Amino acid sequence: MFDACFTRRSSGLGILGVVLLLCYLPGCAKTPDAERIAGIIQEMERHAQEHKVASFLEWVAEDFAGHPVATKKELRSLLAFYFFRHKDINVVVTHKDITLHGVKAKVAIQALTAGSKGLNLERAEYFRITAIFEKRDNEWWITQANWERTLAPEPVAPAKGFREP
């Protein structure tokens, strides 16, 4: 289900599933872009579970725009809140669809997140996440992300084409 991932040279619960959702060694330049993005998503999952805000945000562009948070600074605050509130956070990406279009990519993700305090499961939710990645100076950055809660995983058809956000 998950792609192999390496570390990159430099480095509510919904965004934890993002985006979440995506990393590689500089020497892996021949790796297809979709695999690089999938690796970044996987690395972000790991950072969320380890409560590493700065590492999670490594691939989020400074000019990030999103909903329900509008800026990278607001996203940082939201993550800090969830990491403080939940001792343990688990993220499982149940679906990932990456559609490339030149220097942009649209990523559709469905994820289950669970937060707990100690041994008690406090909250579990499914999220539908859409992120736009942009390739800048040969690196992929998340420039936009939107997410919403869903009641359960939804059947997902592959993306029919890329549309500018």
C-alpha positions in Angstrom: 0.0 0.0 0.0 2.8 2.4 0.8 5.7 3.3 -1.5 9.3 3.1 -0.4 10.6 6.5 0.9 14.0 8.0 1.5 14.8 11.2 3.4 15.2 14.4 1.5 18.4 16.4 1.7 17.3 19.6 3.4 13.7 18.2 5.5 -7.5 19.4 12.7 -6.5 15.8 12.4 -7.5 16.2 8.7 -4.3 17.8 7.5 -2.4 15.0 9.2 -3.9 12.7 6.7 -3.0 15.1 3.9 -1.8 15.7 2.8 -1.2 15.1 3.7 -0.3 13.7 2.4 4.6 12.8 0.4 10.5 12.5 -0.1 13.6 11.3 -1.7 17.4 11.4 -1.7 19.0 14.0 -4.1 20.5 11.1 -6.0 17.1 9.8 -7.0 16.5 12.3 -9.7 15.4 9.6 -12.1 12.5 8.7 -9.9 9.2 9.5 -11.6 7.4 12.6 -10.2 4.4 10.6 -9.0 6.6 8.3 -6.9 8.4 11.4 -5.5 5.0 12.9 -4.4 3.8 9.6 -3.0 7.1 9.4 -1.0 6.5 12.9 0.4 3.0 11.9 1.5 4.3 8.8 3.3 7.0 10.9 5.0 4.4 13.4 6.2 2.3 10.6 7.6 5.3 9.5 9.7 6.1 13.0 10.9 2.4 13.5 11.9 2.5 10.2 14.0 5.8 11.4 15.6 4.4 14.8 16.4 7.1 16.6 14.3 5.4 19.9 13.2 8.5 21.4 11.5 9.3 18.2 9.6 5.6 17.7 8.6 5.6 21.3 7.2 8.9 20.8 5.3 7.1 20.3 1.9 4.5 23.0 2.5 5.2 26.2 0.4 5.5 29.5 2.2 2.7 30.8 -0.1 0.4 27.9 0.9 -3.3 28.5 0.8 -5.9 26.1 2.0 -9.2 25.4 3.7 -10.1 25.2 6.6 -6.8 26.9 7.4 -5.7 29.7 5.0 -1.9 30.0 5.6 1.1 27.9 6.5 1.3 29.7 9.8 -2.3 28.7 10.6 -1.6 25.1 9.6 1.4 25.1 12.0 -0.8 26.3 14.8 -3.5 23.7 14.0 -0.9 20.9 14.0 0.6 22.0 17.3 -2.9 22.0 18.8 -3.7 18.5 17.6 -0.3 17.2 18.7 -0.7 18.7 22.1 -4.3 17.3 22.4 -3.6 13.8 21.3 -0.7 11.8 22.8 -0.9 9.3 20.0 -1.9 10.0 16.4 -2.3 7.4 13.8 -2.8 8.1 10.1 -3.8 5.5 7.5 -4.1 6.6 3.9 -6.8 4.4 2.4 -6.8 5.9 -1.1 -4.3 8.0 -3.0 -4.7 9.3 -6.6 -1.9 11.5 -8.1 -2.6 13.3 -11.4 0.4 15.1 -13.0 0.1 18.1 -15.3 3.4 19.6 -16.2 4.9 21.3 -13.1 1.7 20.8 -11.1 0.1 17.7 -9.6 -3.3 17.2 -8.0 -3.4 14.6 -5.2 -6.7 13.2 -3.9 -6.4 11.3 -0.7 -8.8 9.5 1.7 -7.4 9.0 5.1 -8.4 7.6 8.5 -7.0 9.5 11.5 -7.2 8.4 15.1 -6.2 10.4 18.1 -5.9 9.1 21.7 -4.9 10.2 25.2 -3.1 7.3 26.8 -4.9 4.0 26.1 -8.2 5.6 25.3 -9.2 6.2 21.7 -10.6 9.7 21.8 -11.4 10.3 18.2 -11.3 8.6 14.8 -12.4 10.3 11.6 -12.2 9.8 7.8 -11.1 12.8 5.7 -11.2 13.6 2.0 -8.1 15.7 1.1 -7.2 17.4 -2.1 -3.7 18.9 -2.4 -2.0 20.8 -5.2 1.7 20.3 -5.6 3.9 22.5 -7.7 7.4 21.7 -8.9 9.8 24.6 -8.1 13.6 24.3 -8.7 13.2 20.6 -9.2 11.4 20.1 -5.8 7.7 19.4 -5.2 5.9 21.8 -2.8 2.3 21.7 -1.5 0.8 25.1 -2.5 -2.8 24.3 -1.7 -4.8 21.8 0.3 -8.4 21.4 1.2 -9.9 18.8 3.4 -13.3 17.8 4.8 -14.6 15.1 7.2 -16.5 12.2 5.7 -18.6 9.6 7.5 -16.8 6.6 5.9 -14.4 5.9 3.1 -16.1 6.7 -0.2 -15.7 4.8 -3.5 -13.3 6.8 -5.6 -13.0 6.8 -9.4 -9.6 7.7 -10.9 -9.3 11.4 -11.8 -10.5 12.1 -15.3 -8.2 15.0 -15.8 -6.4 17.8 -14.1 -8.2 21.1 -13.5 -6.5 24.2 -12.3 -7.7 24.9 -8.7 
